[in-house]
């Protein structure tokens, strides 16, 4: 097929490859209709990304891909963990923007009479929107310990969260190598008051109901046992702390390009060899931001449990509010993978993509109208996509266009009539996230299943949501 002037060869049921335009081939894990729905810049940005130095084997584009900063959102590639290059723009500004899923033993019938009260209490307990401050006040020393030691420090030292949550978080909520000294003063200032806050844009906290179980036997292993069971899904990241870190290092990387005579097609994709001290500092700062995000989501989980306790008059433990999994989206991770040259330690860049090791829970968020999925990692992802898969539905239109297409107040009324209660910081923020602004999540999930990257486990229907 031809898209944006590029010829893509079909190599599988949901797999196309673009060759001859870049140093390594570009694999699109999507059905033809999803590829046709991608904006043209996805393909130009993918080619620019695939011409970065030191790439291993291939660049992978996910079915929810849309154009982003430098690299498409929905991009995965890997480099040698020692001799490769790192690109902040190909990881993203919201470092470790990620998702977590929490189960309960409640049913929709039981929660319906309390739904609006719970959503209102969540809105009270979890600040949303730009620049909001959280309930957790920490000193610089505490912040240093939190971003270097992660969720373990939050639970063991500050007494926030549950110890049993830790083993259900990617990397146990602590990326090795985080270094507070690699973080700028401005980033620290932005991060000090933002733990426990949701942010704005597509970040949300949602109450959901199990609508369909694709594999009951496997679902039961994660505490999901019946249709109508209530769950909570959380989507947020490292807030201004991570954004500032990315901004700081993009500027510094730009100044050093000439030292290594690096030429990039798009300066948003500036990169440096991992052997460079500045690259090492960025990796340490990025890891600190990733840990900040893990801590942020655990802090919000603490507040979620408190909100449910307050409204329902029962302990969170008695409500079965256990964490299923927490997984990162925008991150650079050192992992071992099998390549054509054998087992190798790689730095995997995932931008708007989530890891998908076989049997691992994958969380794919949809819009507040259409629902979300839990998947399981697939065997084929190990050799096709550096154990990665899609992270969400993927936008089909800009936020500005979505706001021109519908009034937020009208959308809230429409959703309430459908039994979905939304509490938001602004009407414009609601309009930006209208369901028609996103791809059909069922088609995205179908594509990653056909490609062998992951398999559907549970489909979740939204009933309540707070957002910025």
GISULNOR-V463714 format. One record per residue. N is the residue number from 0. RES is the residue in three letters. OMEGA is omega in whole degrees, 0 to 359 (* if undefined). Layout:
N	RES	OMEGA
N	RES	OMEGA
//
This chain:
0	UNK	178
1	UNK	178
2	UNK	180
3	UNK	179
4	UNK	180
5	UNK	178
6	UNK	180
7	UNK	180
8	UNK	179
9	UNK	182
10	UNK	179
11	UNK	183
12	UNK	177
13	UNK	185
14	UNK	177
15	UNK	179
16	UNK	176
17	UNK	181
18	UNK	172
19	UNK	181
20	UNK	188
21	UNK	183
22	UNK	178
23	UNK	178
24	UNK	179
25	UNK	180
26	UNK	177
27	UNK	179
28	UNK	185
29	UNK	173
30	UNK	184
31	UNK	181
32	UNK	178
33	UNK	177
34	UNK	180
35	UNK	181
36	UNK	180
37	UNK	177
38	UNK	186
39	UNK	181
40	UNK	176
41	UNK	186
42	UNK	177
43	UNK	178
44	UNK	178
45	UNK	178
46	UNK	177
47	UNK	180
48	UNK	183
49	UNK	174
50	UNK	174
51	UNK	182
52	UNK	169
53	UNK	182
54	UNK	177
55	UNK	165
56	UNK	187
57	UNK	167
58	UNK	183
59	UNK	177
60	UNK	186
61	UNK	185
62	UNK	179
63	UNK	187
64	UNK	169
65	UNK	187
66	UNK	182
67	UNK	178
68	UNK	179
69	UNK	178
70	UNK	177
71	UNK	169
72	UNK	189
73	UNK	183
74	UNK	175
75	UNK	169
76	UNK	183
77	UNK	176
78	UNK	175
79	UNK	186
80	UNK	179
81	UNK	186
82	UNK	184
83	UNK	181
84	UNK	177
85	UNK	183
86	UNK	180
87	UNK	181
88	UNK	179
89	UNK	171
90	UNK	174
91	UNK	181
92	UNK	180
93	UNK	183
94	UNK	183
95	UNK	160
96	UNK	186
97	UNK	185
98	UNK	170
99	UNK	181
100	UNK	182
101	UNK	177
102	UNK	170
103	UNK	173
104	UNK	179
105	UNK	173
106	UNK	179
107	UNK	179
108	UNK	181
109	UNK	188
110	UNK	185
111	UNK	181
112	UNK	184
113	UNK	191
114	UNK	183
115	UNK	178
116	UNK	179
117	UNK	180
118	UNK	179
119	UNK	180
120	UNK	176
121	UNK	179
122	UNK	178
123	UNK	186
124	UNK	184
125	UNK	182
126	UNK	179
127	UNK	177
128	UNK	184
129	UNK	171
130	UNK	181
131	UNK	181
132	UNK	181
133	UNK	181
134	UNK	185
135	UNK	179
136	UNK	182
137	UNK	174
138	UNK	177
139	UNK	180
140	UNK	178
141	UNK	178
142	UNK	176
143	UNK	180
144	UNK	180
145	UNK	184
146	UNK	177
147	UNK	184
148	UNK	174
149	UNK	189
150	UNK	179
151	UNK	180
152	UNK	179
153	UNK	184
154	UNK	188
155	UNK	185
156	UNK	183
157	UNK	175
158	UNK	180
159	UNK	182
160	UNK	182
161	UNK	180
162	UNK	181
163	UNK	176
164	UNK	192
165	UNK	183
166	UNK	180
167	UNK	178
168	UNK	176
169	UNK	182
170	UNK	181
171	UNK	175
172	UNK	180
173	UNK	176
174	UNK	181
175	UNK	175
176	UNK	178
177	UNK	183
178	UNK	183
179	UNK	182
180	UNK	178
181	UNK	183
182	UNK	182
183	UNK	178
184	UNK	180
185	UNK	179
186	UNK	179
187	UNK	180
188	UNK	180
189	UNK	185
190	UNK	188
191	UNK	186
192	UNK	189
193	UNK	177
194	UNK	182
195	UNK	180
196	UNK	187
197	UNK	184
198	UNK	184
199	UNK	180
200	UNK	183
201	UNK	176
202	UNK	183
203	UNK	172
204	UNK	191
205	UNK	170
206	UNK	187
207	UNK	179
208	UNK	176
209	UNK	182
210	UNK	180
211	UNK	176
212	UNK	183
213	UNK	179
214	UNK	186
215	UNK	182
216	UNK	180
217	UNK	181
218	UNK	181
219	UNK	179
220	UNK	180
221	UNK	176
222	UNK	179
223	UNK	191
224	UNK	185
225	UNK	173
226	UNK	181
227	UNK	178
228	UNK	183
229	UNK	177
230	UNK	176
231	UNK	178
232	UNK	184
233	UNK	180
234	UNK	175
235	UNK	186
236	UNK	188
237	UNK	173
238	UNK	184
239	UNK	179
240	UNK	180
241	UNK	180
242	UNK	181
243	UNK	178
244	UNK	179
245	UNK	180
246	UNK	181
247	UNK	187
248	UNK	174
249	UNK	179
250	UNK	182
251	UNK	178
252	UNK	182
253	UNK	183
254	UNK	185
255	UNK	182
256	UNK	183
257	UNK	179
258	UNK	182
259	UNK	181
260	UNK	179
261	UNK	177
262	UNK	177
263	UNK	182
264	UNK	181
265	UNK	184
266	UNK	172
267	UNK	180
268	UNK	180
269	UNK	181
270	UNK	176
271	UNK	176
272	UNK	182
273	UNK	178
274	UNK	181
275	UNK	181
276	UNK	180
277	UNK	177
278	UNK	178
279	UNK	178
280	UNK	179
281	UNK	180
282	UNK	178
283	UNK	179
284	UNK	178
285	UNK	178
286	UNK	176
287	UNK	178
288	UNK	178
289	UNK	179
290	UNK	175
291	UNK	181
292	UNK	176
293	UNK	179
294	UNK	180
295	UNK	181
296	UNK	177
297	UNK	177
298	UNK	178
299	UNK	177
300	UNK	176
301	UNK	180
302	UNK	176
303	UNK	180
304	UNK	179
305	UNK	180
306	UNK	178
307	UNK	178
308	UNK	183
309	UNK	184
310	UNK	186
311	UNK	177
312	UNK	178
313	UNK	178
314	UNK	180
315	UNK	178
316	UNK	180
317	UNK	178
318	UNK	178
319	UNK	186
320	UNK	182
321	UNK	176
322	UNK	173
323	UNK	180
324	UNK	175
325	UNK	185
326	UNK	182
327	UNK	175
328	UNK	184
329	UNK	187
330	UNK	169
331	UNK	186
332	UNK	173
333	UNK	184
334	UNK	174
335	UNK	180
336	UNK	175
337	UNK	176
338	UNK	178
339	UNK	180
340	UNK	180
341	UNK	182
342	UNK	186
343	UNK	176
344	UNK	184
345	UNK	168
346	UNK	183
347	UNK	173
348	UNK	174
349	UNK	179
350	UNK	185
351	UNK	179
352	UNK	184
353	UNK	180
354	UNK	189
355	UNK	177
356	UNK	184
357	UNK	178
358	UNK	181
359	UNK	176
360	UNK	174
361	UNK	180
362	UNK	179
363	UNK	181
364	UNK	174
365	UNK	177
366	UNK	181
367	UNK	177
368	UNK	196
369	UNK	179
370	UNK	186
371	UNK	182
372	UNK	159
373	UNK	178
374	UNK	170
375	UNK	179
376	UNK	182
377	UNK	181
378	UNK	184
379	UNK	181
380	UNK	182
381	UNK	182
382	UNK	180
383	UNK	192
384	UNK	183
385	UNK	178
386	UNK	183
387	UNK	177
388	UNK	181
389	UNK	181
390	UNK	182
391	UNK	180
392	UNK	182
393	UNK	183
394	UNK	174
395	UNK	179
396	UNK	181
397	UNK	177
398	UNK	180
399	UNK	180
400	UNK	179
401	UNK	180
402	UNK	177
403	UNK	187
404	UNK	183
405	UNK	174
406	UNK	181
407	UNK	180
408	UNK	179
409	UNK	180
410	UNK	178
411	UNK	179
412	UNK	179
413	UNK	181
414	UNK	179
415	UNK	177
416	UNK	179
417	UNK	179
418	UNK	179
419	UNK	183
420	UNK	183
421	UNK	172
422	UNK	188
423	UNK	180
424	UNK	181
425	UNK	176
426	UNK	180
427	UNK	178
428	UNK	177
429	UNK	181
430	UNK	180
431	UNK	186
432	UNK	178
433	UNK	184
434	UNK	182
435	UNK	178
436	UNK	183
437	UNK	174
438	UNK	177
439	UNK	184
440	UNK	179
441	UNK	179
442	UNK	178
443	UNK	180
444	UNK	177
445	UNK	181
446	UNK	181
447	UNK	176
448	UNK	179
449	UNK	179
450	UNK	179
451	UNK	182
452	UNK	179
453	UNK	182
454	UNK	181
455	UNK	178
456	UNK	183
457	UNK	171
458	UNK	185
459	UNK	181
460	UNK	180
461	UNK	172
462	UNK	179
463	UNK	188
464	UNK	166
465	UNK	182
466	UNK	179
467	UNK	*
//
